[in-house]
């Protein structure tokens, strides 16, 4: 006659087998299995042959359909054969503590994964981290993560792993399942089985973003499924944050394009209107030589103005740093020529252009780019003095560098808009230009390894300083720090 048999299943196997087997003596037999399916097959065959099975012990008996009595581990100590109860109870206590420790480690790991996902803006990295965490929670089961959206760069569907093996879903199967779940998402449970796989939706509120896919294998414990559902929610939140960021960037791009087009159309219309008027007068009026020359000069000035706008747009669209054509330049004659141009252009506005030259050496700069930067700032200054005033072009020696500055006694910049003066297409207190002058000036100075600063007080005036290294190898922080130290 065969001995009564005790079955051990799942996570309890090794612990129970190591302690029970040596102490069962000859009264009981012990059979241990990793999975419910393996245990079921053995039990059915044993019962057909007339074997006596006392029962099965496992950590969580929910969902375990076996042809014998199944004892969850918390109750097994009271239901075990009397001679084994003290020993089984002791094992169960230790196993419960180990289970709590393992569960705590999983929760800590899940928390770390949530932090990592929240800080990532790479969709493929999010899918990879989700898969790795799911494999840990699913204890080695094959896991796939399907993403409903597309890679915004390559416009292709994403999933992870990127190189599927034969156990993974095929491309057509992935698409079909995502389409099916998306269509009937309101009726889809928090988890569902299909074929040999378990599916958990990755969804933010009512929006399906993807699916977590596991090979079903044994019945998955409710606790494990709950942890995977938390992971899916973390993934959905991270993906949703990326979507919101992308939507905001797209909106800002469209808004910037709209502002740019509106500004360009407005600012190009004025010189074009003037050009048409001058051309009409040159064509239709009987003008003397002096008048014809004046109108011709006005046409040239408007063309120069249009050309300046085009140059600013081209420089703005280049965006990145490009090589400078440097040469040694003396600021004194250079600023003197700039002052002469300004006096000629604004002679009718009663603007006095003064020079204060405190640096007599040379600087190694791209003359054309620096000229454009200073011209942009000076034009802004003159336009801020609608009733006339004084403009000062100044050069000073500061520590390891030189400071070129443009100072006016115009209307000044209000405190609430100072932080926006380097924004593209932003302008204040002037009717001309497209709002790129200060941005282009800033870029030109920084490309030289320098720094630009602005000090302004409403109703008093504005001073813009260019801190530039005399030696082209100097860094902007060193120049600015030296300048500020000298100023103090």
C-alpha positions in Angstrom: 0.0 0.0 0.0 1.4 3.4 -1.0 2.0 6.1 1.5 -0.2 9.2 1.8 1.3 12.1 -0.2 1.7 15.8 0.6 2.0 18.1 -2.4 4.0 21.4 -2.2 3.6 23.9 -5.1 5.2 27.1 -6.1 7.3 29.4 -4.0 6.9 27.2 -0.9 8.6 24.3 -2.6 12.2 24.6 -1.7 11.5 25.8 1.9 9.0 23.0 2.7 11.0 20.3 0.8 14.2 21.1 2.7 12.5 20.8 6.1 9.7 18.4 5.7 11.4 15.6 3.7 13.9 14.6 6.4 11.2 14.5 9.0 8.4 12.7 7.3 9.9 9.4 8.3 8.0 6.6 6.6 4.5 7.9 7.2 4.2 10.3 4.3 5.5 10.9 0.8 6.4 14.4 -0.3 6.1 15.7 -3.9 7.1 19.2 -4.9 6.3 21.1 -8.1 7.1 24.6 -9.4 3.8 25.1 -11.1 0.1 24.3 -10.7 0.0 22.7 -14.1 2.8 20.3 -13.3 1.1 19.4 -10.0 -2.3 18.9 -11.6 -0.9 16.5 -14.2 0.9 14.4 -11.5 -2.1 14.4 -9.1 -4.5 13.3 -11.8 -2.3 10.4 -12.8 -1.7 9.5 -9.1 -5.4 9.5 -8.3 -6.2 7.2 -11.2 -3.7 4.7 -9.8 -5.4 4.8 -6.4 -2.9 6.9 -4.5 -3.9 8.8 -1.3 -3.1 12.5 -1.4 -3.4 14.4 1.9 -3.5 17.8 0.2 -1.5 20.5 -1.4 0.3 23.4 0.2 0.9 26.7 -1.7 1.3 30.3 -0.9 -1.9 31.6 -2.6 -4.6 29.0 -3.5 -6.8 31.5 -5.4 -7.4 30.4 -8.9 -5.7 27.0 -8.4 -8.0 24.3 -9.7 -6.8 20.9 -8.4 -8.6 17.7 -7.8 -7.5 17.6 -4.2 -7.9 19.9 -1.2 -5.6 22.9 -1.4 -4.4 24.6 1.7 -3.1 28.2 1.6 0.0 28.5 3.6 -1.5 30.8 6.3 -4.0 27.9 7.1 -1.8 24.9 6.4 -0.3 24.9 9.9 -3.7 24.0 11.4 -4.7 21.6 8.7 -1.5 19.6 8.3 -1.3 16.1 9.8 -1.0 16.5 13.6 2.5 15.1 13.8 3.7 17.8 11.3 1.8 20.8 12.6 4.5 22.5 14.8 7.1 22.0 12.1 4.8 23.4 9.3 3.7 26.3 11.5 7.3 27.3 12.1 8.0 27.0 8.4 5.0 29.1 7.5 6.1 31.9 9.9 9.5 32.0 8.4 8.0 31.9 4.9 5.6 34.7 5.7 8.5 36.9 6.9 10.4 36.1 3.8 7.3 36.9 1.7 6.9 40.3 3.4 10.6 41.1 2.8 10.3 40.1 -0.9 7.1 42.1 -1.3 8.7 45.1 0.3 11.7 44.9 -2.1 9.3 44.7 -5.0 7.4 47.8 -3.8 10.7 49.7 -3.4 11.8 48.6 -6.9 8.4 49.7 -8.3 8.8 53.1 -6.6 12.3 53.5 -8.2 10.9 52.5 -11.6 8.2 55.2 -11.2 10.7 57.9 -10.5 12.9 56.8 -13.5 9.9 56.7 -15.8 8.7 60.1 -14.7 12.1 61.7 -15.4 12.4 60.2 -18.9 11.3 61.9 -22.2 12.5 59.0 -24.4 9.6 56.8 -25.4 11.8 53.9 -26.3 13.6 54.1 -23.0 10.3 54.2 -21.1 9.1 51.0 -23.0 12.5 49.3 -22.1 12.3 50.2 -18.4 8.7 49.0 -18.3 9.6 45.7 -19.8 12.5 45.2 -17.5 10.4 46.0 -14.4 7.5 43.8 -15.6 9.9 40.8 -16.1 11.1 41.2 -12.5 7.5 41.4 -11.2 6.4 38.5 -13.4 9.4 36.3 -12.2 10.9 35.6 -15.6 7.9 35.3 -17.8 8.2 36.5 -21.4 7.1 40.2 -21.5 6.4 42.6 -24.3 5.3 46.2 -24.2 3.2 47.5 -27.1 2.9 51.3 -27.7 -0.2 52.5 -29.5 1.5 55.8 -30.7 4.4 56.4 -33.1 7.9 57.5 -32.8 7.6 61.1 -33.7 11.1 61.1 -35.3 10.8 57.9 -37.4 7.0 57.7 -37.6 7.0 54.0 -36.9 5.1 51.9 -34.3 7.1 51.1 -31.2 7.3 48.2 -28.9 9.9 46.6 -26.7 12.0 44.4 -27.2 12.8 45.9 -30.6 14.1 42.6 -31.9 11.3 40.0 -31.1 12.0 36.3 -30.8 9.6 33.5 -31.8 7.8 33.6 -28.5 6.8 37.3 -29.1 3.8 38.5 -31.0 4.2 39.2 -34.7 3.8 42.6 -36.2 0.4 42.0 -37.7 -0.7 40.3 -34.4 0.4 43.4 -32.4 -1.4 45.8 -34.7 -4.6 43.7 -34.7 -4.7 43.4 -30.9 -4.1 47.2 -30.3 -6.8 48.0 -32.9 -9.2 45.6 -31.2 -8.6 46.8 -27.7 -8.7 50.5 -28.8 -12.1 49.9 -30.5 -13.8 48.4 -27.5 -11.6 49.9 -24.7 -14.6 50.9 -22.6 -15.6 47.3 -22.3 -12.1 45.9 -21.7 -11.3 44.8 -18.1 -8.2 45.8 -16.3 -6.6 42.5 -17.5 -7.7 39.9 -19.9 -6.5 36.7 -21.4 -6.3 35.8 -25.1 -4.8 32.6 -26.3 -1.7 31.9 -24.3 -1.1 35.5 -23.2 -2.2 37.8 -20.5 -2.8 41.5 -21.5 -2.8 44.5 -19.2 -3.8 47.9 -20.6 -1.5 50.8 -20.3 -4.0 53.6 -20.1 -4.3 57.2 -18.8 -7.9 57.8 -17.7 -10.0 56.7 -20.7 -7.1 56.9 -23.3 -5.4 53.6 -24.2 -1.7 54.1 -24.8 -0.5 50.6 -25.1 -0.5 47.0 -23.7 1.7 45.0 -21.4 1.8 41.4 -22.7 2.9 38.3 -20.7 2.9 34.7 -21.7 0.2 33.3 -19.4 1.7 30.1 -18.1 0.3 29.4 -14.6 -2.5 31.4 -13.2 -1.1 34.7 -12.2 -1.6 35.7 -8.6 -4.0 38.7 -7.9 -1.2 40.5 -6.0 1.3 40.1 -8.9 -1.4 41.3 -11.3 -2.0 44.3 -9.0 1.7 45.3 -9.0 1.8 45.0 -12.8 -1.3 47.2 -13.0 0.5 49.9 -10.9 3.5 49.6 -13.3 1.1 50.1 -16.2 -0.3 53.2 -14.6 3.2 54.6 -14.0 4.1 53.9 -17.7 0.9 55.6 -18.9 1.6 58.7 -16.8 5.1 59.0 -18.2 3.9 58.5 -21.8 1.1 61.1 -21.2 3.6 63.6 -19.9 5.6 63.2 -23.1 2.4 63.7 -25.2 1.6 66.9 -23.3 5.1 68.1 -23.8 5.1 67.4 -27.5 1.7 69.1 -27.9 3.0 72.2 -26.1 6.1 72.3 -28.2 4.0 71.9 -31.4 1.7 74.7 -30.2 4.6 77.0 -29.4 6.2 76.3 -32.7 3.0 77.1 -34.6 2.5 80.2 -32.4 6.1 81.4 -33.1 5.6 80.8 -36.8 2.4 82.8 -36.7 4.0 85.7 -34.8 7.0 85.6 -37.1 4.9 85.7 -40.3 2.7 88.5 -38.9 5.7 90.5 -37.9 7.6 90.0 -41.1 4.5 90.9 -43.3 3.9 94.0 -41.2 7.6 95.2 -41.3 8.2 94.4 -44.9 5.0 96.2 -46.0 6.3 99.6 -44.7 9.5 99.8 -46.8 7.7 98.2 -49.8 5.0 100.9 -49.6 7.7 103.6 -49.4 9.6 102.1 -52.3 6.5 102.1 -54.5 5.7 105.7 -53.6 9.3 106.9 -54.4 9.3 104.9 -57.6 6.0 106.4 -58.6 7.3 109.9 -58.0 10.5 109.3 -59.9 8.4 108.0 -62.8 5.5 110.5 -62.9 6.8 113.8 -61.5 8.9 116.4 -63.3 11.8 116.5 -60.8 14.9 118.6 -60.8 18.3 116.9 -60.2 18.4 117.5 -56.5 14.9 116.2 -55.9 15.6 113.1 -58.1 18.8 112.5 -56.1 16.9 112.8 -52.7 14.2 110.3 -53.8 16.8 108.0 -55.3 18.7 108.1 -51.9 15.4 107.3 -50.1 15.0 104.2 -52.4 18.5 103.1 -51.5 17.9 103.5 -47.8 14.6 101.5 -48.0 16.4 98.8 -49.9 19.1 98.7 -47.3 16.4 98.4 -44.6 14.9 95.5 -46.4 18.3 93.9 -46.8 19.0 94.3 -43.1 15.7 92.5 -42.2 16.7 89.7 -44.6 20.1 89.4 -43.0 18.6 89.2 -39.5 16.1 86.5 -40.6 18.9 84.5 -42.3 21.1 84.7 -39.2 18.3 83.7 -36.9 17.4 80.7 -39.0 21.0 79.5 -39.0 20.7 79.0 -35.2 23.9 77.2 -34.4 27.4 78.6 -34.0 29.4 79.2 -37.2 33.0 80.2 -37.9 33.9 83.8 -37.4 36.1 85.7 -39.8 38.3 87.4 -37.2 40.6 90.3 -37.7 42.4 92.7 -35.4 40.4 95.9 -35.0 40.9 99.1 -33.1 37.7 100.1 -31.4 38.4 103.9 -31.7 38.1 104.4 -35.5 35.6 101.5 -35.6 33.2 103.3 -33.2 33.9 106.6 -34.9 32.6 105.3 -38.2 29.5 103.8 -36.5 28.8 107.2 -34.9 29.1 108.9 -38.3 26.5 106.6 -39.8 24.1 107.1 -36.9 24.4 110.9 -37.1 23.6 110.8 -40.8 20.6 108.5 -40.4 19.1 110.3 -37.4 20.1 113.9 -38.1 16.4 115.0 -38.3 15.5 113.4 -34.9 17.8 115.8 -32.9 19.9 112.9 -31.6 23.4 113.7 -30.4 25.9 110.8 -30.9 28.9 111.1 -28.6 32.1 109.0 -28.3 33.9 108.1 -25.0 37.0 106.1 -26.0 38.8 104.7 -23.0 40.5 101.7 -24.7 43.2 102.4 -27.3 44.3 98.8 -28.0 43.0 96.2 -30.5 40.4 93.4 -30.3 40.3 90.2 -32.4 36.8 90.1 -33.7 34.6 89.4 -36.8 34.1 93.0 -37.8 31.0 92.5 -39.8 29.1 90.5 -37.2 30.2 92.8 -34.3 29.2 95.8 -36.5 25.7 94.3 -37.0 25.3 93.7 -33.3 26.3 97.2 -32.3 24.2 98.7 -35.1 21.1 96.7 -33.9 21.5 98.0 -30.3 22.2 101.6 -31.5 19.1 101.6 -33.7 17.0 100.4 -30.8 18.5 103.2 -28.6 17.7 105.9 -31.2 14.2 104.6 -31.7 13.7 104.8 -28.0 14.4 108.6 -28.1 11.4 109.8 -30.1 11.9 113.4 -28.9 15.7 113.5 -29.4 18.4 112.8 -26.8 21.9 111.7 -26.4 23.5 108.4 -27.5 27.0 107.5 -26.2 29.2 104.9 -27.8 31.9 103.9 -25.2 34.9 101.7 -25.0 36.6 100.7 -21.7 39.3 98.4 -20.5 38.0 95.9 -17.9 40.5 93.4 -16.5 41.3 90.8 -19.2 38.8 92.2 -21.7 37.3 95.3 -23.2 33.7 96.6 -22.8 31.9 98.3 -25.7 28.7 99.9 -24.7 25.8 101.8 -26.1 24.0 104.2 -23.7 20.9 106.3 -24.3 18.7 108.6 -22.3 15.5 107.4 -23.9 12.3 106.0 -22.5 13.9 102.9 -20.9 12.5 99.4 -20.6 9.8 98.6 -18.1 10.7 96.0 -15.4 7.9 93.6 -16.5 9.4 93.1 -20.0 13.1 93.2 -19.3 13.3 89.4 -19.2 11.9 89.2 -22.7 14.3 91.5 -24.6 16.3 88.5 -26.0 13.2 86.6 -27.1 12.8 86.2 -30.9 10.2 88.5 -32.5 9.8 90.5 -29.4 10.0 94.3 -29.5 9.0 97.1 -27.3 8.6 100.9 -27.8 9.4 101.0 -31.5 7.5 100.8 -34.8 10.3 99.3 -37.0 12.2 96.0 -37.1 11.1 92.4 -36.7 12.2 91.8 -33.1 15.4 89.9 -33.8 18.0 92.7 -33.2 18.8 92.0 -29.6 18.8 88.2 -30.1 21.3 88.5 -33.0 23.5 90.9 -30.9 23.5 88.4 -28.0 24.5 85.5 -30.3 27.2 87.5 -32.0 28.8 88.5 -28.6 28.6 85.0 -27.2 30.1 83.5 -30.4 33.1 85.8 -29.7 33.4 84.3 -26.2 31.9 87.3 -24.6 28.8 88.3 -22.7 26.1 90.9 -23.2 24.3 92.7 -20.3 21.5 95.2 -20.2 20.8 97.8 -17.5 17.7 100.0 -17.9 15.4 102.2 -15.9 12.1 103.4 -17.2 12.1 107.1 -17.9 15.9 107.3 -17.5 17.5 105.3 -20.2 19.3 102.1 -21.2 22.9 100.9 -21.3 23.9 97.8 -23.2 27.4 96.4 -22.6 29.4 94.0 -24.7 32.1 92.3 -22.7 34.6 90.9 -25.1 38.0 89.1 -24.6 41.0 90.8 -26.1 42.5 87.4 -26.4 40.2 85.2 -28.5 40.9 82.2 -26.3 39.3 83.7 -23.2 36.1 82.3 -22.0 33.0 84.5 -21.4 32.7 83.8 -17.7 36.3 84.9 -17.2 35.8 88.1 -19.1 32.5 88.9 -17.4 33.9 88.1 -13.9 37.0 90.3 -14.5 34.8 93.1 -15.8 32.5 93.0 -12.8 35.5 92.9 -10.4 37.0 96.0 -12.1 33.7 97.8 -12.0 33.5 97.3 -8.3 
